[in-house]
Amino acid sequence: MRMIFSVLALAASFDFAIAQQPPAANAQPPQAAFVNGALAVPGAPANTDTIPAKFSEKNAADDKLITLAYTFKTLSNEERRAIYEALRDKPAGAVSMRISA
């Protein structure tokens, strides 16, 4: 029982010591982690696809692309040409849909 009181007294003295410390002189107000939907911390990547379109012209333009166009938007002209040449003489795949009533 005596040990429990000792531990409680020690914990209370730590709380009192922390409460008595003056605030740091160069303390800055906390910053928001996100600003306009972008991560605003040191070292965070800029211009990511996660920024809402209303804050990013690039993402707004990307949102207007169809999914297939978005997939190929980063390819160079040479890479696009190589894909075209590889697929040019191939027959299109057949699509079959079965709709049950």
C-alpha positions in Angstrom: 0.0 0.0 0.0 2.8 2.3 0.9 4.3 1.7 -2.6 1.1 2.7 -4.3 1.0 6.0 -2.5 4.6 6.6 -3.4 3.9 6.0 -7.1 0.9 8.3 -7.0 2.9 11.1 -5.3 5.6 10.8 -7.8 3.1 11.0 -10.7 1.5 14.0 -9.2 4.8 15.8 -8.8 5.6 15.2 -12.5 2.2 16.7 -13.5 2.9 19.7 -11.3 6.4 20.2 -12.8 5.1 20.0 -16.4 2.3 22.5 -15.5 4.8 25.0 -14.1 7.0 25.1 -17.2 6.7 28.4 -19.2 5.7 28.1 -22.9 8.5 28.0 -25.4 9.5 31.4 -26.6 9.6 30.5 -30.3 6.4 28.4 -30.2 4.5 28.7 -33.5 0.8 28.1 -33.9 0.1 24.6 -35.3 -0.3 24.5 -39.1 -3.1 22.6 -40.9 -1.9 19.3 -42.4 -3.9 20.0 -45.6 -4.3 23.3 -47.5 -6.8 23.3 -50.3 -6.8 19.5 -50.3 -3.0 19.3 -50.7 -0.7 17.9 -48.0 1.1 20.9 -46.6 4.0 19.5 -44.6 7.7 19.8 -45.3 8.8 17.2 -47.9 5.3 16.5 -49.2 5.1 16.0 -53.0 3.5 18.8 -55.0 1.0 18.5 -57.8 -0.4 15.1 -56.9 -3.5 13.4 -58.2 -5.1 13.5 -54.8 -5.7 17.3 -54.8 -9.4 18.1 -55.6 -10.0 19.4 -59.1 -11.4 22.6 -57.8 -7.9 23.5 -56.5 -5.8 22.0 -59.3 -6.2 22.8 -63.0 -4.2 19.7 -63.9 -6.5 17.4 -62.0 -9.6 19.2 -63.4 -8.3 18.5 -66.9 -7.5 14.9 -66.0 -11.1 14.4 -64.7 -12.4 15.3 -68.2 -10.4 12.4 -69.8 -12.0 9.0 -70.3 -10.3 6.2 -68.3 -8.5 4.8 -71.3 -7.1 8.2 -72.2 -5.9 8.8 -68.7 -4.0 5.5 -68.8 -2.0 6.6 -71.9 -1.6 10.3 -71.1 1.9 10.1 -69.9 3.2 8.1 -72.9 5.5 9.8 -75.4 4.6 10.0 -79.1 7.1 7.2 -79.8 5.5 4.9 -77.1 2.0 5.6 -78.5 3.3 4.9 -82.0 4.8 1.6 -80.9 1.5 0.5 -79.3 -0.4 1.5 -82.4 2.0 -0.5 -84.7 1.8 -3.5 -82.4 -2.0 -3.5 -82.5 -2.7 -2.2 -86.0 -3.1 -5.5 -87.8 -4.7 -7.5 -84.9 -8.4 -8.2 -85.1 -10.5 -6.7 -82.4 -11.6 -9.0 -79.7 -15.2 -10.2 -79.7 -17.5 -9.0 -77.0 -20.4 -11.1 -75.9 -23.0 -10.0 -73.4 -25.6 -12.1 -71.9 -28.5 -10.3 -70.4 -30.9 -12.4 -68.3 -34.5 -11.3 -68.0 
